[in-house]
Amino acid sequence: MASFFYYLTIVFIAAVVLVLFRGLFNMMRGGSPNLSNKLMQLRILLQFIAVALIVIVLWLTGGGR
């Protein structure tokens, strides 16, 4: 079960990176400010989920002890 959450965490971290770069690219090219705002809000949500999954993985594996 811990390995499932481990791989799920990696997926969410990758999603955070993709959304971050998409938002930054949109801002650099002068795109819609509304889209940039929505992407940054999505990034915050994905980061929260990723951190929660990291805590779950650490709890299930004993925190590396």
PDB file with one MODEL, atoms N, CA, C and O in Angstrom:
MODEL        1
ATOM      1  N   MET A   1       0.823  -1.193   0.000  1.00  0.00           N
ATOM      2  CA  MET A   1       0.000   0.000   0.000  1.00  0.00           C
ATOM      3  C   MET A   1       0.871   1.261   0.000  1.00  0.00           C
ATOM      4  O   MET A   1       0.528   2.263  -0.628  1.00  0.00           O
ATOM      5  N   ALA A   2       1.991   1.199   0.707  1.00  0.00           N
ATOM      6  CA  ALA A   2       2.866   2.367   0.773  1.00  0.00           C
ATOM      7  C   ALA A   2       3.443   2.692  -0.603  1.00  0.00           C
ATOM      8  O   ALA A   2       3.629   3.861  -0.943  1.00  0.00           O
ATOM      9  N   SER A   3       3.728   1.653  -1.393  1.00  0.00           N
ATOM     10  CA  SER A   3       4.298   1.916  -2.714  1.00  0.00           C
ATOM     11  C   SER A   3       3.274   2.590  -3.632  1.00  0.00           C
ATOM     12  O   SER A   3       3.645   3.398  -4.484  1.00  0.00           O
ATOM     13  N   PHE A   4       1.995   2.265  -3.464  1.00  0.00           N
ATOM     14  CA  PHE A   4       0.944   2.931  -4.242  1.00  0.00           C
ATOM     15  C   PHE A   4       0.944   4.433  -3.954  1.00  0.00           C
ATOM     16  O   PHE A   4       0.912   5.246  -4.878  1.00  0.00           O
ATOM     17  N   PHE A   5       0.979   4.796  -2.675  1.00  0.00           N
ATOM     18  CA  PHE A   5       0.994   6.211  -2.304  1.00  0.00           C
ATOM     19  C   PHE A   5       2.294   6.881  -2.738  1.00  0.00           C
ATOM     20  O   PHE A   5       2.306   8.064  -3.079  1.00  0.00           O
ATOM     21  N   TYR A   6       3.397   6.113  -2.725  1.00  0.00           N
ATOM     22  CA  TYR A   6       4.680   6.650  -3.168  1.00  0.00           C
ATOM     23  C   TYR A   6       4.608   7.057  -4.642  1.00  0.00           C
ATOM     24  O   TYR A   6       5.009   8.164  -5.003  1.00  0.00           O
ATOM     25  N   TYR A   7       4.105   6.174  -5.477  1.00  0.00           N
ATOM     26  CA  TYR A   7       4.007   6.486  -6.902  1.00  0.00           C
ATOM     27  C   TYR A   7       2.953   7.555  -7.176  1.00  0.00           C
ATOM     28  O   TYR A   7       3.124   8.370  -8.082  1.00  0.00           O
ATOM     29  N   LEU A   8       1.887   7.563  -6.419  1.00  0.00           N
ATOM     30  CA  LEU A   8       0.874   8.599  -6.553  1.00  0.00           C
ATOM     31  C   LEU A   8       1.462   9.965  -6.194  1.00  0.00           C
ATOM     32  O   LEU A   8       1.129  10.973  -6.817  1.00  0.00           O
ATOM     33  N   THR A   9       2.331   9.991  -5.195  1.00  0.00           N
ATOM     34  CA  THR A   9       3.004  11.228  -4.814  1.00  0.00           C
ATOM     35  C   THR A   9       3.873  11.750  -5.954  1.00  0.00           C
ATOM     36  O   THR A   9       3.883  12.948  -6.237  1.00  0.00           O
ATOM     37  N   ILE A  10       4.594  10.855  -6.599  1.00  0.00           N
ATOM     38  CA  ILE A  10       5.437  11.255  -7.733  1.00  0.00           C
ATOM     39  C   ILE A  10       4.586  11.838  -8.853  1.00  0.00           C
ATOM     40  O   ILE A  10       4.978  12.823  -9.479  1.00  0.00           O
ATOM     41  N   VAL A  11       3.437  11.245  -9.109  1.00  0.00           N
ATOM     42  CA  VAL A  11       2.535  11.753 -10.146  1.00  0.00           C
ATOM     43  C   VAL A  11       2.068  13.168  -9.800  1.00  0.00           C
ATOM     44  O   VAL A  11       2.045  14.041 -10.667  1.00  0.00           O
ATOM     45  N   PHE A  12       1.701  13.396  -8.552  1.00  0.00           N
ATOM     46  CA  PHE A  12       1.227  14.721  -8.166  1.00  0.00           C
ATOM     47  C   PHE A  12       2.351  15.758  -8.169  1.00  0.00           C
ATOM     48  O   PHE A  12       2.112  16.921  -8.494  1.00  0.00           O
ATOM     49  N   ILE A  13       3.557  15.358  -7.815  1.00  0.00           N
ATOM     50  CA  ILE A  13       4.684  16.287  -7.885  1.00  0.00           C
ATOM     51  C   ILE A  13       4.954  16.676  -9.331  1.00  0.00           C
ATOM     52  O   ILE A  13       5.223  17.841  -9.625  1.00  0.00           O
ATOM     53  N   ALA A  14       4.884  15.699 -10.234  1.00  0.00           N
ATOM     54  CA  ALA A  14       5.065  15.997 -11.659  1.00  0.00           C
ATOM     55  C   ALA A  14       3.959  16.921 -12.162  1.00  0.00           C
ATOM     56  O   ALA A  14       4.212  17.814 -12.970  1.00  0.00           O
ATOM     57  N   ALA A  15       2.737  16.708 -11.685  1.00  0.00           N
ATOM     58  CA  ALA A  15       1.625  17.578 -12.082  1.00  0.00           C
ATOM     59  C   ALA A  15       1.849  19.002 -11.590  1.00  0.00           C
ATOM     60  O   ALA A  15       1.539  19.956 -12.303  1.00  0.00           O
ATOM     61  N   VAL A  16       2.385  19.156 -10.382  1.00  0.00           N
ATOM     62  CA  VAL A  16       2.688  20.489  -9.853  1.00  0.00           C
ATOM     63  C   VAL A  16       3.705  21.186 -10.751  1.00  0.00           C
ATOM     64  O   VAL A  16       3.546  22.360 -11.086  1.00  0.00           O
ATOM     65  N   VAL A  17       4.740  20.463 -11.135  1.00  0.00           N
ATOM     66  CA  VAL A  17       5.779  21.054 -11.986  1.00  0.00           C
ATOM     67  C   VAL A  17       5.194  21.457 -13.345  1.00  0.00           C
ATOM     68  O   VAL A  17       5.490  22.540 -13.850  1.00  0.00           O
ATOM     69  N   LEU A  18       4.377  20.599 -13.929  1.00  0.00           N
ATOM     70  CA  LEU A  18       3.782  20.911 -15.230  1.00  0.00           C
ATOM     71  C   LEU A  18       2.879  22.136 -15.164  1.00  0.00           C
ATOM     72  O   LEU A  18       2.947  23.008 -16.030  1.00  0.00           O
ATOM     73  N   VAL A  19       2.038  22.204 -14.144  1.00  0.00           N
ATOM     74  CA  VAL A  19       1.132  23.350 -14.010  1.00  0.00           C
ATOM     75  C   VAL A  19       1.926  24.628 -13.732  1.00  0.00           C
ATOM     76  O   VAL A  19       1.588  25.696 -14.243  1.00  0.00           O
ATOM     77  N   LEU A  20       2.978  24.515 -12.922  1.00  0.00           N
ATOM     78  CA  LEU A  20       3.814  25.672 -12.640  1.00  0.00           C
ATOM     79  C   LEU A  20       4.443  26.219 -13.922  1.00  0.00           C
ATOM     80  O   LEU A  20       4.370  27.419 -14.187  1.00  0.00           O
ATOM     81  N   PHE A  21       5.059  25.342 -14.716  1.00  0.00           N
ATOM     82  CA  PHE A  21       5.683  25.787 -15.952  1.00  0.00           C
ATOM     83  C   PHE A  21       4.663  26.314 -16.952  1.00  0.00           C
ATOM     84  O   PHE A  21       4.940  27.271 -17.677  1.00  0.00           O
ATOM     85  N   ARG A  22       3.500  25.705 -16.996  1.00  0.00           N
ATOM     86  CA  ARG A  22       2.440  26.188 -17.902  1.00  0.00           C
ATOM     87  C   ARG A  22       2.004  27.591 -17.500  1.00  0.00           C
ATOM     88  O   ARG A  22       1.815  28.452 -18.360  1.00  0.00           O
ATOM     89  N   GLY A  23       1.844  27.826 -16.212  1.00  0.00           N
ATOM     90  CA  GLY A  23       1.457  29.152 -15.731  1.00  0.00           C
ATOM     91  C   GLY A  23       2.535  30.192 -15.976  1.00  0.00           C
ATOM     92  O   GLY A  23       2.239  31.318 -16.378  1.00  0.00           O
ATOM     93  N   LEU A  24       3.787  29.816 -15.735  1.00  0.00           N
ATOM     94  CA  LEU A  24       4.887  30.754 -15.979  1.00  0.00           C
ATOM     95  C   LEU A  24       5.025  31.070 -17.464  1.00  0.00           C
ATOM     96  O   LEU A  24       5.259  32.220 -17.835  1.00  0.00           O
ATOM     97  N   PHE A  25       4.882  30.056 -18.314  1.00  0.00           N
ATOM     98  CA  PHE A  25       4.957  30.268 -19.753  1.00  0.00           C
ATOM     99  C   PHE A  25       3.833  31.193 -20.215  1.00  0.00           C
ATOM    100  O   PHE A  25       4.047  32.066 -21.057  1.00  0.00           O
ATOM    101  N   ASN A  26       2.647  31.002 -19.668  1.00  0.00           N
ATOM    102  CA  ASN A  26       1.511  31.854 -20.023  1.00  0.00           C
ATOM    103  C   ASN A  26       1.781  33.308 -19.607  1.00  0.00           C
ATOM    104  O   ASN A  26       1.464  34.233 -20.354  1.00  0.00           O
ATOM    105  N   MET A  27       2.358  33.508 -18.434  1.00  0.00           N
ATOM    106  CA  MET A  27       2.656  34.869 -17.977  1.00  0.00           C
ATOM    107  C   MET A  27       3.763  35.501 -18.820  1.00  0.00           C
ATOM    108  O   MET A  27       3.690  36.687 -19.142  1.00  0.00           O
ATOM    109  N   MET A  28       4.795  34.719 -19.183  1.00  0.00           N
ATOM    110  CA  MET A  28       5.910  35.267 -19.949  1.00  0.00           C
ATOM    111  C   MET A  28       5.495  35.685 -21.357  1.00  0.00           C
ATOM    112  O   MET A  28       6.017  36.663 -21.892  1.00  0.00           O
ATOM    113  N   ARG A  29       4.576  34.961 -21.950  1.00  0.00           N
ATOM    114  CA  ARG A  29       4.163  35.322 -23.307  1.00  0.00           C
ATOM    115  C   ARG A  29       3.042  36.353 -23.311  1.00  0.00           C
ATOM    116  O   ARG A  29       2.556  36.734 -24.376  1.00  0.00           O
ATOM    117  N   GLY A  30       2.635  36.801 -22.150  1.00  0.00           N
ATOM    118  CA  GLY A  30       1.609  37.830 -22.053  1.00  0.00           C
ATOM    119  C   GLY A  30       0.213  37.295 -22.279  1.00  0.00           C
ATOM    120  O   GLY A  30      -0.638  37.984 -22.839  1.00  0.00           O
ATOM    121  N   GLY A  31      -0.023  36.086 -21.852  1.00  0.00           N
ATOM    122  CA  GLY A  31      -1.331  35.465 -22.027  1.00  0.00           C
ATOM    123  C   GLY A  31      -2.365  36.026 -21.076  1.00  0.00           C
ATOM    124  O   GLY A  31      -2.152  37.042 -20.415  1.00  0.00           O
ATOM    125  N   SER A  32      -3.475  35.346 -21.028  1.00  0.00           N
ATOM    126  CA  SER A  32      -4.602  35.777 -20.205  1.00  0.00           C
ATOM    127  C   SER A  32      -4.240  35.763 -18.722  1.00  0.00           C
ATOM    128  O   SER A  32      -3.805  34.735 -18.205  1.00  0.00           O
ATOM    129  N   PRO A  33      -4.413  36.891 -18.032  1.00  0.00           N
ATOM    130  CA  PRO A  33      -4.162  36.900 -16.592  1.00  0.00           C
ATOM    131  C   PRO A  33      -5.118  35.977 -15.837  1.00  0.00           C
ATOM    132  O   PRO A  33      -4.760  35.417 -14.801  1.00  0.00           O
ATOM    133  N   ASN A  34      -6.328  35.824 -16.356  1.00  0.00           N
ATOM    134  CA  ASN A  34      -7.304  34.941 -15.720  1.00  0.00           C
ATOM    135  C   ASN A  34      -6.820  33.487 -15.764  1.00  0.00           C
ATOM    136  O   ASN A  34      -6.948  32.757 -14.781  1.00  0.00           O
ATOM    137  N   LEU A  35      -6.262  33.068 -16.911  1.00  0.00           N
ATOM    138  CA  LEU A  35      -5.741  31.707 -17.029  1.00  0.00           C
ATOM    139  C   LEU A  35      -4.555  31.508 -16.090  1.00  0.00           C
ATOM    140  O   LEU A  35      -4.448  30.468 -15.441  1.00  0.00           O
ATOM    141  N   SER A  36      -3.664  32.495 -16.013  1.00  0.00           N
ATOM    142  CA  SER A  36      -2.517  32.395 -15.104  1.00  0.00           C
ATOM    143  C   SER A  36      -2.985  32.246 -13.663  1.00  0.00           C
ATOM    144  O   SER A  36      -2.426  31.452 -12.906  1.00  0.00           O
ATOM    145  N   ASN A  37      -3.996  32.998 -13.285  1.00  0.00           N
ATOM    146  CA  ASN A  37      -4.540  32.922 -11.929  1.00  0.00           C
ATOM    147  C   ASN A  37      -5.131  31.541 -11.657  1.00  0.00           C
ATOM    148  O   ASN A  37      -4.893  30.967 -10.594  1.00  0.00           O
ATOM    149  N   LYS A  38      -5.889  31.008 -12.594  1.00  0.00           N
ATOM    150  CA  LYS A  38      -6.491  29.676 -12.420  1.00  0.00           C
ATOM    151  C   LYS A  38      -5.414  28.599 -12.323  1.00  0.00           C
ATOM    152  O   LYS A  38      -5.532  27.667 -11.527  1.00  0.00           O
ATOM    153  N   LEU A  39      -4.355  28.731 -13.140  1.00  0.00           N
ATOM    154  CA  LEU A  39      -3.273  27.750 -13.085  1.00  0.00           C
ATOM    155  C   LEU A  39      -2.538  27.804 -11.757  1.00  0.00           C
ATOM    156  O   LEU A  39      -2.157  26.765 -11.218  1.00  0.00           O
ATOM    157  N   MET A  40      -2.336  28.996 -11.226  1.00  0.00           N
ATOM    158  CA  MET A  40      -1.654  29.106  -9.937  1.00  0.00           C
ATOM    159  C   MET A  40      -2.533  28.574  -8.803  1.00  0.00           C
ATOM    160  O   MET A  40      -2.022  27.997  -7.843  1.00  0.00           O
ATOM    161  N   GLN A  41      -3.841  28.763  -8.908  1.00  0.00           N
ATOM    162  CA  GLN A  41      -4.743  28.185  -7.913  1.00  0.00           C
ATOM    163  C   GLN A  41      -4.710  26.661  -7.983  1.00  0.00           C
ATOM    164  O   GLN A  41      -4.726  25.988  -6.953  1.00  0.00           O
ATOM    165  N   LEU A  42      -4.664  26.120  -9.197  1.00  0.00           N
ATOM    166  CA  LEU A  42      -4.560  24.669  -9.375  1.00  0.00           C
ATOM    167  C   LEU A  42      -3.242  24.159  -8.811  1.00  0.00           C
ATOM    168  O   LEU A  42      -3.196  23.083  -8.214  1.00  0.00           O
ATOM    169  N   ARG A  43      -2.163  24.928  -8.996  1.00  0.00           N
ATOM    170  CA  ARG A  43      -0.859  24.539  -8.460  1.00  0.00           C
ATOM    171  C   ARG A  43      -0.894  24.431  -6.946  1.00  0.00           C
ATOM    172  O   ARG A  43      -0.336  23.495  -6.372  1.00  0.00           O
ATOM    173  N   ILE A  44      -1.552  25.390  -6.296  1.00  0.00           N
ATOM    174  CA  ILE A  44      -1.651  25.356  -4.831  1.00  0.00           C
ATOM    175  C   ILE A  44      -2.406  24.109  -4.378  1.00  0.00           C
ATOM    176  O   ILE A  44      -2.001  23.451  -3.419  1.00  0.00           O
ATOM    177  N   LEU A  45      -3.492  23.785  -5.058  1.00  0.00           N
ATOM    178  CA  LEU A  45      -4.264  22.580  -4.716  1.00  0.00           C
ATOM    179  C   LEU A  45      -3.422  21.323  -4.904  1.00  0.00           C
ATOM    180  O   LEU A  45      -3.412  20.447  -4.040  1.00  0.00           O
ATOM    181  N   LEU A  46      -2.718  21.232  -6.025  1.00  0.00           N
ATOM    182  CA  LEU A  46      -1.880  20.059  -6.282  1.00  0.00           C
ATOM    183  C   LEU A  46      -0.741  19.955  -5.278  1.00  0.00           C
ATOM    184  O   LEU A  46      -0.378  18.853  -4.865  1.00  0.00           O
ATOM    185  N   GLN A  47      -0.172  21.092  -4.882  1.00  0.00           N
ATOM    186  CA  GLN A  47       0.884  21.075  -3.874  1.00  0.00           C
ATOM    187  C   GLN A  47       0.357  20.570  -2.536  1.00  0.00           C
ATOM    188  O   GLN A  47       1.034  19.806  -1.848  1.00  0.00           O
ATOM    189  N   PHE A  48      -0.838  20.990  -2.169  1.00  0.00           N
ATOM    190  CA  PHE A  48      -1.436  20.523  -0.917  1.00  0.00           C
ATOM    191  C   PHE A  48      -1.607  19.007  -0.942  1.00  0.00           C
ATOM    192  O   PHE A  48      -1.288  18.322   0.030  1.00  0.00           O
ATOM    193  N   ILE A  49      -2.114  18.489  -2.061  1.00  0.00           N
ATOM    194  CA  ILE A  49      -2.317  17.047  -2.179  1.00  0.00           C
ATOM    195  C   ILE A  49      -0.986  16.318  -2.136  1.00  0.00           C
ATOM    196  O   ILE A  49      -0.870  15.276  -1.491  1.00  0.00           O
ATOM    197  N   ALA A  50       0.026  16.857  -2.821  1.00  0.00           N
ATOM    198  CA  ALA A  50       1.350  16.221  -2.832  1.00  0.00           C
ATOM    199  C   ALA A  50       1.953  16.180  -1.427  1.00  0.00           C
ATOM    200  O   ALA A  50       2.508  15.158  -1.024  1.00  0.00           O
ATOM    201  N   VAL A  51       1.849  17.266  -0.690  1.00  0.00           N
ATOM    202  CA  VAL A  51       2.390  17.291   0.679  1.00  0.00           C
ATOM    203  C   VAL A  51       1.633  16.316   1.574  1.00  0.00           C
ATOM    204  O   VAL A  51       2.241  15.628   2.394  1.00  0.00           O
ATOM    205  N   ALA A  52       0.321  16.253   1.424  1.00  0.00           N
ATOM    206  CA  ALA A  52      -0.469  15.299   2.211  1.00  0.00           C
ATOM    207  C   ALA A  52      -0.058  13.862   1.887  1.00  0.00           C
ATOM    208  O   ALA A  52       0.031  13.025   2.785  1.00  0.00           O
ATOM    209  N   LEU A  53       0.192  13.576   0.617  1.00  0.00           N
ATOM    210  CA  LEU A  53       0.630  12.233   0.239  1.00  0.00           C
ATOM    211  C   LEU A  53       2.019  11.919   0.777  1.00  0.00           C
ATOM    212  O   LEU A  53       2.293  10.782   1.160  1.00  0.00           O
ATOM    213  N   ILE A  54       2.896  12.917   0.807  1.00  0.00           N
ATOM    214  CA  ILE A  54       4.225  12.708   1.375  1.00  0.00           C
ATOM    215  C   ILE A  54       4.105  12.351   2.854  1.00  0.00           C
ATOM    216  O   ILE A  54       4.797  11.455   3.338  1.00  0.00           O
ATOM    217  N   VAL A  55       3.234  13.046   3.565  1.00  0.00           N
ATOM    218  CA  VAL A  55       3.021  12.748   4.991  1.00  0.00           C
ATOM    219  C   VAL A  55       2.467  11.335   5.158  1.00  0.00           C
ATOM    220  O   VAL A  55       2.888  10.611   6.060  1.00  0.00           O
ATOM    221  N   ILE A  56       1.533  10.938   4.303  1.00  0.00           N
ATOM    222  CA  ILE A  56       0.959   9.593   4.384  1.00  0.00           C
ATOM    223  C   ILE A  56       2.028   8.536   4.131  1.00  0.00           C
ATOM    224  O   ILE A  56       2.096   7.537   4.847  1.00  0.00           O
ATOM    225  N   VAL A  57       2.869   8.755   3.107  1.00  0.00           N
ATOM    226  CA  VAL A  57       3.934   7.796   2.802  1.00  0.00           C
ATOM    227  C   VAL A  57       4.898   7.688   3.981  1.00  0.00           C
ATOM    228  O   VAL A  57       5.292   6.586   4.360  1.00  0.00           O
ATOM    229  N   LEU A  58       5.276   8.820   4.557  1.00  0.00           N
ATOM    230  CA  LEU A  58       6.176   8.779   5.711  1.00  0.00           C
ATOM    231  C   LEU A  58       5.530   8.054   6.893  1.00  0.00           C
ATOM    232  O   LEU A  58       6.200   7.311   7.609  1.00  0.00           O
ATOM    233  N   TRP A  59       4.254   8.267   7.092  1.00  0.00           N
ATOM    234  CA  TRP A  59       3.556   7.616   8.200  1.00  0.00           C
ATOM    235  C   TRP A  59       3.478   6.100   7.972  1.00  0.00           C
ATOM    236  O   TRP A  59       3.692   5.316   8.896  1.00  0.00           O
ATOM    237  N   LEU A  60       3.170   5.697   6.732  1.00  0.00           N
ATOM    238  CA  LEU A  60       3.049   4.264   6.433  1.00  0.00           C
ATOM    239  C   LEU A  60       4.382   3.544   6.473  1.00  0.00           C
ATOM    240  O   LEU A  60       4.434   2.362   6.814  1.00  0.00           O
ATOM    241  N   THR A  61       5.459   4.230   6.131  1.00  0.00           N
ATOM    242  CA  THR A  61       6.761   3.577   6.107  1.00  0.00           C
ATOM    243  C   THR A  61       7.550   3.770   7.399  1.00  0.00           C
ATOM    244  O   THR A  61       8.687   3.307   7.497  1.00  0.00           O
ATOM    245  N   GLY A  62       6.991   4.419   8.353  1.00  0.00           N
ATOM    246  CA  GLY A  62       7.671   4.635   9.626  1.00  0.00           C
ATOM    247  C   GLY A  62       8.643   5.787   9.602  1.00  0.00           C
ATOM    248  O   GLY A  62       9.486   5.904  10.491  1.00  0.00           O
ATOM    249  N   GLY A  63       8.542   6.648   8.595  1.00  0.00           N
ATOM    250  CA  GLY A  63       9.385   7.835   8.540  1.00  0.00           C
ATOM    251  C   GLY A  63      10.852   7.557   8.317  1.00  0.00           C
ATOM    252  O   GLY A  63      11.696   8.362   8.709  1.00  0.00           O
ATOM    253  N   GLY A  64      11.177   6.440   7.700  1.00  0.00           N
ATOM    254  CA  GLY A  64      12.572   6.117   7.423  1.00  0.00           C
ATOM    255  C   GLY A  64      13.315   5.525   8.592  1.00  0.00           C
ATOM    256  O   GLY A  64      14.543   5.442   8.564  1.00  0.00           O
ATOM    257  N   ARG A  65      12.605   5.114   9.617  1.00  0.00           N
ATOM    258  CA  ARG A  65      13.264   4.512  10.785  1.00  0.00           C
ATOM    259  C   ARG A  65      13.619   3.081  10.527  1.00  0.00           C
ATOM    260  O   ARG A  65      14.179   2.417  11.399  1.00  0.00           O
TER     261      ARG A  65
ENDMDL
END
